């Protein structure tokens, strides 16, 4: 097996992840048209920023570390090294040098093994905003407002384990996603827990995920995953390739899949299976002829 795919769903909470965007005195929240209705969204770059920061918090070696005081990434070396630095291995890099007289320009690039996509709210955005008034003498900055959306967010990732220089880093990715906290970097002014309440992971040799953004709400505002069920019933996804964890297991239990009520228990079992799959195969000496003993006269 080569690929790990994931679809994760946060808990329900008020979000105002505005990424520092403003329209006059109004702090905005990013929006996207999803199924012909406005939904709020969080960029994949925000998710990747936080994944990298989780690695930093766990003491992993990084090519670029975040400096909270300077509010920027500080490179730790003059050259990239995917063997040494986890961010170079998982997220890739590209450096270029402009052309000089009698010399062509050069580039050094590595495609990242980890791909992420933007988080999208499970419910349409109703336009809720809070307005604040500055005390004291009034001017054109005395009134300001912030967009807020009470919702869940679902987001997804894909990881090509064969592209990793160090395949064991797949475990760092799993740990980072199940423990993801605030997303949005230094622009994030709201505490929104991005660790999953529900998740579906797929460990497979199939290079296509086939189930991303599979969560939706039923008429009782309960989270369901009918599209995932359809893919399994159609034979496009083998149930034994699925690890389903969290709140969704109360309503989703696919026969022969790996279902656990806890997120951490789901991740633990998957990591045990991946560990076995990543072990070097032991070649059996099947064609070797047995050696006879030489008799002395």
N, C-alpha and C positions, 0 to 999 in steps of 0.2 A: 504494500500500500504506500501511496505517495502523498496524498493531499489531505489536509484538514480544513474543513469548512465549518463556519459557525454562524448561527442566527441567534441574536440575544435580545432580550426585552428587559428594560428597566422597570423599576417600581413606579407606581402612580404618584406624581408629585408636581408642585408648581415649578415651572421652568421659566427663567428669563435670561437665557444664554445669548446675550445680545452682541457678543464679540466686539464691543466698543463702537457699534454703528449707531449713528444718530441722524435724525431728520429734524433739524432745529433743536428744540428742547425735549424731543421724544427719543428715548432709547429704544431701538428696534430689536426685534427678534427675527432671525432669518426665516423666510417662508419659501415654500415650493408648491407648485400645483401637482397634487397627487390624486389620481383617480378623479380628476376634474374638480377637486375641492382644495382650498388652501390649507396646507399643513405646515407646521413649523419644522425646522430641520437644523441639524448640527453638522458641520463640515467634517469630512474624513481626516482633514489635517489636524483638527482639534483632538480627535481620537488618537491619532498617531503621536501627537505631541505628548499626550498623557501616558500612552504606552511606553514611550521612550523615558519619560520621567519616572514611571514605575520601575523600570530597569535601574535607573540611577539610584532610586531609594533603596533598592535591594543590593546595591553594591556591585552591580555588573560594570565591566569596563566599557566605556563609551568613547567614540571619537569626538562627539559633541555633547558636552554637559551643560545643563541649564544653570545660569547664575541668577539667583533670586534678587540679588542686590542690583545687578546691572540690567536685569530683565532681558537677557539675550543668551544664546548658546555660545559657549567658549570651546574652541577646538582644543583637543588634548595632544595632537600630534601634527607633524607637517605632512604626513601621508596617511591615506586610508589603508586599513588592514582588516578584512572581514574575518580572518582567523582570530585576531585579537579582540576586535571591537564588535559587540553584539548588534549595535545599530547599523554598522556597515554591512553585516551579514544579513540581517532581517529586512532592513529598510532600503538598502542600496545607497548609491551615491553617484555623483557626476562632478568632475572637475574639468575645466577647459583652460586652455592657454591660447591667447590670440596669436595670429600669424605675425611673423617678423620678416624682415628683409631676407629674401632667399630661403625662407623656411615656412612650411605650412603650419597651420594651427594644430594643436593636439587636444585630445580629450581622454579622460580616464573615467569610465562609467561601469557601474555594476547594477543590474536589475535587482530590486529587492525581492526576497522570498515571501514577504508578507504584504498582502493587499487588504485595504479597508475601504468601505463605502460609507456614505453619509448616513447619519441617524435620522429617521423620519418619525414624526409623531403618529401614534396609533389613531388619534382622533383629529378631526378637522379643527383648525384654529378659529375661535369665535370672536377674536378681536379684543379680548380683555386687556385693559391697561389700568395702571394705578397712577393717579396724579398727586404730586407733592407740591406744597407751597412753602417758600422760604419765609421765615419770620423776619421782622424788622422792616426796614425801608424796601419798597418794591421797585423792581426794574424789569427789563425784558428777560432776565434769567431767574426771576422769582418763582416761576411755575415750570415744572418739568414732569414728564411722565415716563413710565416704563411698561413695555409690553410683557404680559405674563400669560403662560399657557399651562393649564392643569392637564397633564397627559402622561402617557408612557412613551418611550422611544424604543424603536427596534433598529438594530444596526448589525452589520455583518462583516465577516473577514474571510480570507482565503490564505492558506499557507502551503507552499510547495516544499515539502521536506527534502526532496532530492536536490533542490537548489541551494540548501544550506551547506556552508563549509563545515559547520558544527551541528549535526542533526539533533543533538541533545537540547538545543535551544528551543525546540518545539515546546518543551515543558515550561520554559520561561514565558512563552507566548500564552499558553493556557492559564498559567498563574496570573499573568498581568490582566487578562480579560475578566477572569472571575473575581478579581479584586479591584476593578477599575472604580475610582472614586470620581471626583470632579473632572469634568471635561470642558475644555475651553481655554486652557492656559492662563496667562496672566490677565486676560480680558474677562475672565469669568467672575462675576460678582454674586452669584447665587450658588448655594450648596445643593447640588442635584446629584444623587447617588446613581452612578452609571454601572454599578455592579449588577449582574443579571438577576432578576426575579424568576425568569424562565429562560431556558435556552435549548437549542437543538444543535448538536455537533455531529459531523459526519467524517469518519476516517475511512478513506477509500482510495482505490486505484483509478477511479473515474475522475477525469480532469475537469468535470463540470459539476457545480454544486447542486443545481436543479431544485432548490427549496428556499432560496433567500427571500427575505421579506414575506415569510409565510404566516405571520401572526395577524389576526384580525379579531374584531369583537362581534359577539352574537347579539341577539335582541335583548339579552339580560346583562349586557356589558361585561360578559365573561370572555377571557382570552381563549381563542381556539385556533386551530391550524388545519383547516380543511384542505388546503392546497398540498400540504405535506402528505396527508392521507391519500390524496388522489395520486401523487407520484409513486407512493409505495404500492398502492393497489394496481397501478398500471405496469408495475415491474421496472420502472425507471430508477428506483432507489431500493436497494436491498435493505430490509429492516435491521439485519445484524450489523450494518454499518452506522447505525444511528445511536447516539447517546442523548437521551431526553431527560432534562432535569428541572426541578423547581416547581412553581405553582401550576404550570401547564399540565403536569402529570396527573392532576385531579380530573382532567377531562380528556387527556390524550394518553393512551396506552397501546402502543403498536406491538402486536405479537412478534416475538423474537428480537425486538429492539432492547436496548439497555436503558431502563427507566429507573430513576432515583428521585426521591422527594427532595433531597438536598442538592444544592449546586456543587458544593465541595465534594460530596460523595460521588457525584457524576464525573467530575474532573479526575478524582482519584482512580476510579475504575478505568477510565479511558487512558490515563497515563500508564497504568499497568499493562494494558494491551499494547500500547505503542512501544513500550520498553521491550516487550517480547518481539514485536515486529521489526524493531531496529537492530536487534542483536545480529551479529554476523552469522550467516548460515554455516553450520559445521559440515564440511564435506566428508562424506563417508567414503572410505576406501573400498569401493566395490569391485574394482577391476584388478586390484593387486593380488598376485598369485602368492599363496603361502610358500614360505621358504622351507625346504627340507634340510635335515641335518646331514652333514657329511660324515660318513663312517670312515674311521681309520682302519687300515688293513693291519 
